[in-house]
Amino acid sequence: MRREINAADLRDTERAEALEQIKDIEEQFDSGKPKKSIVTALLNALPKVGSVASIASAIHAWWPQ
């Protein structure tokens, strides 16, 4: 996702925010007990560009209900 964010046509502030959101998502999973509501909110806040939207959708679909 970082690669896609860096390659996307985004303003510097948008790119920085998106990369911070990805870091926060990673921290949720690294904790061993990611909170679905937090991960979902972070994924939904990512820019809908290129493969980022596809990757976020795949994570949503994979996440157990």
C-alpha positions as CSV (number, residue, x, y, z in Angstrom):
1,M,0.0,0.0,0.0
2,R,2.9,2.3,0.7
3,R,4.2,1.9,-2.8
4,E,0.8,2.7,-4.3
5,I,0.4,5.8,-2.0
6,N,3.9,7.0,-3.0
7,A,3.1,6.5,-6.7
8,A,-0.3,8.1,-6.6
9,D,-0.9,11.6,-7.7
10,L,-1.5,13.1,-4.3
11,R,-0.6,16.4,-2.6
12,D,2.2,16.0,-0.1
13,T,-0.2,16.5,2.8
14,E,-2.5,13.8,1.5
15,R,0.4,11.4,1.0
16,A,1.7,12.0,4.5
17,E,-1.7,11.5,6.1
18,A,-2.2,8.3,4.1
19,L,1.2,6.9,5.1
20,E,0.4,7.7,8.7
21,Q,-2.9,5.8,8.4
22,I,-1.0,2.8,7.0
23,K,1.4,2.9,9.9
24,D,-1.6,3.0,12.3
25,I,-3.2,0.0,10.6
26,E,0.1,-1.9,10.9
27,E,0.3,-1.1,14.6
28,Q,-3.2,-2.4,15.1
29,F,-2.2,-5.8,13.5
30,D,1.1,-5.8,15.4
31,S,-0.8,-5.5,18.7
32,G,-2.1,-9.0,18.1
33,K,-5.7,-7.9,18.7
34,P,-6.6,-5.4,16.0
35,K,-9.8,-3.5,16.6
36,K,-12.1,-3.9,13.6
37,S,-13.7,-0.5,14.1
38,I,-10.4,1.3,14.1
39,V,-8.9,-0.7,11.1
40,T,-12.1,-0.1,9.2
41,A,-12.1,3.6,9.8
42,L,-8.4,3.9,8.9
43,L,-9.0,1.9,5.7
44,N,-12.0,4.0,4.7
45,A,-10.0,7.1,5.2
46,L,-7.3,6.1,2.7
47,P,-7.4,7.8,-0.7
48,K,-9.4,5.9,-3.3
49,V,-6.6,5.8,-5.8
50,G,-5.1,3.0,-7.9
51,S,-4.6,-0.3,-6.1
52,V,-5.1,1.3,-2.7
53,A,-8.8,1.0,-3.0
54,S,-8.5,-2.6,-4.2
55,I,-6.2,-3.6,-1.3
56,A,-8.5,-1.9,1.2
57,S,-11.5,-3.7,-0.2
58,A,-9.6,-7.0,-0.1
59,I,-8.8,-6.5,3.6
60,H,-12.5,-5.6,4.3
61,A,-13.6,-8.8,2.6
62,W,-11.0,-10.9,4.4
63,W,-11.8,-9.6,7.9
64,P,-14.1,-12.1,9.7
65,Q,-17.6,-10.8,10.4
